[in-house]
Amino acid sequence: MTFLTRLKAETHALHMELEQALPLGRPGLTLPQYGAVLETFAAVVFPLEERLRQLAWNDAFEVEARWRSEALLQDLSGLELKLPAPASQFQTLTPLQGMGALYVLEGSRLGGAIIARDLARLGLNATHGAAFFSPSAHLAPDWKRFKEALTREVTEDEETEVVSGAQLTYQVFLSAWREKSKLDKVTE
């Protein structure tokens, strides 16, 4: 089994659990539900990217082009949503776990391309409310280069720690969404 196959397999259940919990992609998605998703993502992405910026990265990961907090901030501002309290589970994230976390964030860009089309029903687009989910012009090549960097840079002995970082990231997203939906009584 290749490392990427293992990473995908060992995060699949959490990935599916998060997808099923979020109201994204559902026909009846409302603007308040979408706003709750954005606030949840901000609670996770802002502190996660802050921690990832503190880590040393090989140039192969092209991390400066992968940050997404600015797009998220643009969406929050455009929809007049508040900045949420940050999730705080990332302070001790190791560089290898950071690679797993970045795998989750990068992978979400692929799903974001599908979500962005659905958000058009709500009158949202890349310049108003859906910048975070709108795909870049180089989505497929960026994803391919990221996976190639992971394959090259992660040794067999390091794989488990990278997987744990990806799993932790999914768990934090899930936990933040559950808390947000419970507090705001958002229909899942």
Summary of the structure (lengths in Angstrom):
residues: 188
radius of gyration: 15.9
end to end distance: 35.3
largest distance: 47.4
contacts: 572
relative contact order: 0.21
helix: 70%
strand: 2%
